[in-house]
Amino acid sequence: MKNFGFSNRSRYAALLLASLFCLFLFGMSGYIVVEKATPLEALYLTIGTLTTVAPFELSASGRLFAIFLIIFGFGLLAATAAFIGNMFMDGNALELYRRRKVRRKLQSFRDHYVICGHGQMGQIVTAELFGKGLPLVVIDNDENAILRCRELGVAHIKRDAMEEENLIEAGVERAKGLISVVNRDADNVFIVLTARALNPDMFICARASSRGVEKKLFRAGANHVVSPYASAAMRITQNILRPTITDFLDTAISGKGIDLVIEELEIPENAPFVEKSLMEANIRNDFDLIIVAIKRADGTRIYNPSSLELVHARDTLVFIGPQVNMDRFFQKIDGKSRNSKNMNHEAPAEQGKEE
């Protein structure tokens, strides 16, 4: 229903084109009969007549036919010119072109991230994920947010993220994760509930601004809930109590400032060290990486694991080490560098120019 105006306009444009074709066909046929012209000459005469340019001398019969053609054809030409001019003046043609182009590109997205809301938190999340080369699409109905996305070159949809059809258009059913950081808690709950119904296996992270909302978001299907105020308070406290540790962790997680990062990787079933101990895997010696934690597939967490701890398929290992070594390890396990900006995803270079 939202494209009803565009549908009517498309039908009107098709009607105008069909009428013009019939008009040119009629004019050519008339000149072929009246002036004994060739098809090319007839086309030339028809165009010249309809544009009020006399190409060459006509017979009396040809002039009468030209008058008839001008009277009945000039109005159609004027209507067509007015339609085309109005279409480009009000921007609807460009708007429709942008929407269709973005829709086609989004259909090729797989394992991408959908970010609902591009406010203060959404801008930070978008910048971090986009900076890592991850494919993503932002949904926001605010014009300023859309302009920011265009400047960054991020795929975006100017829609309300609460509408199911807009989530489907963003490819939620094929997405790897969804981040809901709109301003209202009730909207976040509804978005999470809708997204979980569309994609039961997707990872969902949501924002909670008020007390008690966390439980509702978890019940709606969120895997992780972030409270900005609680997180900020905890951050301030840790900066006071443990400033060195906090600074080190922040630097390691962001990967900026030192050549040391903290990363995680879910071990695939075909990994060479599945069902082997950490000692047998020899990760420390081969890649100079320290395994600080293991998260089992059932959610069990093992911190500071011993060298005899077994590694199972679908375990998530948490590493700390130099970025170069981390890239080598990820390249060996899943074929790509975790922080590569040219990851194997279809992230269009011109996506930020579309709506």
N, C-alpha and C positions, 0 to 999 in steps of 0.2 A: 504493500500500500504506500510505502514511502516513496517509491519510484513511479507513482501513478502519473505525475506531471511529465516525467521523462518519457513514459510510455506513450502518452497522448502526443507529445512533441515528435516522437519517432514516427508515429503513424502519419502525422501531418507532413513531415518531411518526405516520407515515402510517397504520399499522395502527390506532393508537388513535383517530385522527380518523375513519377509516372506521367503526370500531365505534361511536363516539359518534353518528355520523350515523344508522346503522342503528337504534341504541337510541332516538333521538328519533323517528325515523320509525315505529318499532314502537309507542312510547307514544302518539303522536298518532293513529295508526290505531286503537289500542285504545280510546281515549277517544271518538273519533268514533263507533265502533260501539256501545260500552257506554253512554256518557252522551249520545249524540246531539249532541255538541258541534260547534261550527264549527271549522275548522282553526286559527284564532287562539286560541279557547278551549282546544282540544286541546293546542296548544303551551304555553299558560300552565299547564295542569294537569300536563303532563309535566315542565316545569321545576320546578314547585312540589313535585311528588312526589319527584323525584330529589334535590332539595335539602332534603328532609324538612320542607317548609313546606306545610301544608294550605291551599290557596287558598280553597276553600269546601266545603260539604257535598256528599258523594258518595252515590250509591245503594249498596246492598249489593254489587251486581255491580261498581260502580266501585271500592269499597274493596278488594274481592278482587283486582281488576286492579292497583290501586295497590300492594298488598302484594307481588304478584308482580314488579312493575316495580322496586320498591325492592330486593328481594332480589337480582335479577339485574343491576340497573343501578348500584347504589351502589358495588360493588367496582370496576366500570369507571371510574366518576367518581373514586374514590379513587386508582386507578392513574394516571389522567391528571393529577390534581393533583400527585401525588408526582413524576411524570416532569417536569412543567413546573417545579416547585420545585427539583428536583435540577439541572435544566438551567441555571437561572439562578444557583443557589448555587455550582456549580463553575466557572462562567464559560465553559463550552464553547460555549454558544449565542452569546455575545458574541464569543468567539474566532473561531468559524466565520463570523460576520457580518463581522468585520473582515477576515479573509482574503479572503473573496469580494469585498468592496468594494475592497480594495487591488488584487486581481487584475484587476478590471474597469478600474480607473483606469490601471494599468500597461499595459494593452492599448492605451490611447490614446496612450502616450508614443512620440514619434519624435525622433530626433536628440538623445537625452538621454545622460547619463553614468552609468555604473554604477561605484560605489565599493565594492570588496571589502575590508572591514575598517574598523572605526571606532575604532582605537586613537589613539595620539598623532598620528601622521601623518594618519590618516584624518580626524580631527576638524578639522585645519587645512585639508585639501583640501576637505572638505565645507563648512566655513564660507566659504571663499573663493568656491567655485563657486556656492553657494546665495546668497551676498551679491551676486553678479553677476546673479542672476535666472535662472540656467541650470537646466533641469530635470534632476533626478538622483534616483537611488535607491541606498540603502545596503544591502549584504548583510552581515549579521553575526549570529552565533548567541549572542552574549553579551548577557545581560539588561541590564547597565549601558549597553552601547552602544545598545541599542534605546530605553532611557529617554532617553538624550541626544538621539537622533534625534526622539523625540516632543516633547521640549521645544523643539527648533529648528523643528519643523514640516516635517521632511524625510521624504520617502517612504522606507520601509524594509521589509526582509523579514528576519524572524528565521529564518535558515537558514544552512547551511554553503555558503560560496561555491565550494567544490570540487565540489559536485554539479552536473552539467550541467543537470538539470531546474530547479534554482534560478536558474541564469544565464538560462535560457530564460524563466522566469517574470518575471525582472527586465527582459526585453526586450533582451537582448544582440544579438539578430539585427537589431534596428532601431536600436541605439544608435549614437551618434556616437563615443563613446570609453569606454574602461574603465581604471580605475586600481586596481591590485592592490597593497595595502599591508598585507597580513596579516603576522603576526609571523614565520612560518617561511618560509625561502627556498624549500624544496621545495614548499610549498603555493602560493606565488606562481608558480613555474614551471608547476605543474599547471593553475592557473587561467588563466594566459596561453595555454597550449597548447589548453585546451578552448575558451576564448573566441575564439581565432584560427580554430579549425575552424568555429565557429558563424557568425562574421562576418569574412570575409577582408579587408574594406575598412575595418574599424574601427581607430581610433588607440588603441594600448595603451601605457600607461605602468606600469612595475612597480618595486617596491622590491627592492634587493639589499643584504643585510646582511653577507654574507661574500664573501671573495675568490673569484674564479672563477665566481660565480653569474651575473655580467653576461652572459658568453658563452652560458650555458645559457638565460637569459631571451630573448636576441636570437634564438637558434636556435628557441626555442619560439614566437616570433612577436611579441615586444615591439618597438614602434617606438622607445621611449626607456626607459632604465633609470636609476634614481636610487639612489646609494649614500649613505645619510644620514651615515655616518661620514666618507666621503671628501669629501662636500659641506661638512660642518661644518668639516673641517680646512682645506679651501680657503678657506672663508669667513673663518675666523680669520686665515689668512695674508694675505688681501687687506685685511682690516680693519687689519692692522698696516702693510702696505706702502703701500696706497692707500686710506686711510680716507675721504677726501673723495669719491673716485670711487665707492666702494662705497656710501656713504651716499646719494649722488645717485641711483645706479641702483636701489637698494632703494626709495627714495621714489617714483621715476618709475614703476617697475613696479607698485607697490601702489596708486598714484594717491592717496595720502594725504599731506597736509602741504603739497603745492604743486599748482598748477594745470598740471601737466605730466605727461604719461604716455607710455609706450612701448607701442605696439600693433602688431599684424600683421593682414594681410588677404589672403586668397587672391582674386585678381582673377578675376571671372567672365567668361565669354565675351562677354557683352553689355555689358561696361563701355565707356564712351565713348572711352577712351584706349587700347584694345587695339591693339597693333601701331603705337603711336606712341611717340616719344621722351619722356623725362621733361620736356624743355623744352616739347614740344607739349602734353603733358598739363596743364601749368600748375598742378600741384598746390600748389606752394610759394606761388604768388601768390594762388590762389583760396581756399586753406584754411589758409595759413600753417603747413604741415606740412613737416618735414624728413624725406626718405627716406634712411635710414642704411644700408639693405641690401636686396638683392633675392635671393630664393631661387627659382631656376628649377624648373620641374616635374620636371626630371631630377635635382634635388638640388644643382646647381651654385649656389654662393653668390658674390654680388658685393657687396663692402663699399664704402661711400662711392661709389656709382655716379655716373658723370658725367651731365651733362644730356642727352647724346646717346644714353644707354642706352635700348634699346627695352623696352617693357612688353608681355609676351605674356600670353595667357589662361592661367590656372592658375599664374601667378607669384605668389609671396607677397612682399608689400612690408612692410618694417618701418619704422614711422613714429615720430617723436617730435614732440610739440607739445601745445598746450593741449587739455584735455578737451573743451571746447565745440566747437572746430574739428574734433576727431577725430569727435565725434558727428555733426556736419554732413556730414563726408566719408562715414562709414559709412551714413548715411541716404540719401545720394545713390546709393551703389553697390549696397547690398543691402537698402535699405528699412527698416532698423532701426538704432537706436543700439547700439553694442557693449556699453555698460555700463548699458543700460536694465534696470530691474528688472521691467519688464512685457514681456518678450520674448514672441514668438508661439509659446509652447509651452504645452501643457496640464499645468501644474504645479498640482495640486489644493491649494486653500487648507487643506484639512483632512487632508492626507496624513500629517502627523506624528502624527495621532491613531489611525492604523491600524497594523496589523502587517503 
